[in-house]
Amino acid sequence: MAGHRIYGMSFSSIHPLYVQKVERKHHSRAEVDQVIRWLTGYDEAGLDEAISDGRTLEQFFADAPAFNPDAALITGVICGIRVEEIEDPLMQKIRYMDKLVDEVARGKKMASILRGS
């Protein structure tokens, strides 16, 4: 669904906000990167490249090597909307990523965040 401003935002502008959020709660960038890699299939080098090359969120997810099928196990509310009920596939992927970062910030155990992986 075209028209969402967030689709055109660069991943490199979003990533530091995720890191700041978790660091305020005494967690680390490594944890943010771990959950994003789990979700998208990027390896460390690929994620670093995505951060440095300025690709949009839409392109970030389009280029994702292997979107995790266990992402469907992510449930709950983000921005007042249940993530499992979002119909737009790209928006749902973005909200999955938001939800995972929120769980890191809240101090949830990594095994639980990664849905037992």
N, C-alpha and C positions, 0 to 999 in steps of 0.2 A: 504494500500500500504506500504509494508515493506521498510525499508531503510532510512526513514527520521530520521536524528539524533535527532530531537526535540522530537520524540515519546519516546525515551529512557531517556530523561532528567527528573530529579526528579521535581515533583511539588514544593517541598520545596526549590529548587534552583531558581525557576521562581517567586514564590510568593513575596519574598522580593524585587525583581526588580520591580514588579508592585507597591508595597507599596512605594518604593523610588521615582518612577516616579510621583505618585500622591502627595506625600508629598512635592516634589519640587514645586508643583503648589498649595500648601496650602490646600490640601485635606487629608483625613485620611485612615488608614488601615481599619477602620470600613466600609467605603464606598466601598473599594475594595472587602472586604469580602461579603458585601451585594450583589454586582452585581454577584460575583462568585456563591454565594448561590442561587440567583435567576436563574442563568443559569443552574446550575447542580442539584439543589434539595438537596444538602447537608445541614444539620443543622449546627449550630455553633460547636458542639462537633465533628461532622463528618469531618468538614473542618479542625479543629485543628488536628484531627487524621491524615488526609491526609497530612498535612504539616509536622507532626512529624515522620511519619513512612517511609518516603523516597520513596513512590510509584512514578512510572514514570507517565508522562502525559497520556500515553496510558492507564495505569491502573486507573489513576484518573478519566478519562472519562468513562472507562468500569464499574467502581464501582459507578458512579454517580446514586443516588437514583431515580431521576426523571428529566431527561433533559427537560428543558422548551420548550414546543411546540411553544411558541411565539418567540423563538430564530430565527425562519425563518423570522421574521420582521426586524432583524438586517441587515442593508445594508450599503454599503459604501466601501471605499478602505482602506486596511491595507497592508503594505509592497508592495504597488503598484499593488495589486490584489483585485478585487471586491469580497468581502466575499460571496456574494450570488451566485457567479459563480464557487466557488471551488468545484471540483467533489469528492475529497476524504473526506468522512464523518468525520474522525478524525481530519484531518487538518482543516476542516471547523469549527469544534467545538473549536479548539485551537484559530483560528483567530477570532471567535465570542468573545471569552474571551478577546483577545487582544483589540478588538474594544471597548468592554464595558469599559475596563480600560482606554483606550484613551479618551473615552467620559467623564469619571469621571475626568481625568486630565485636560480636556478642560473646566471643570466647567459646563457641561450640567446639567440640572435639573434631579434629580433622577427619577421623574415620567416619564420623556421622555426616559431616559436610560433604564428603566425597561419596556418600551413599553406600558405604561399606566396601568401596573399592580398595 
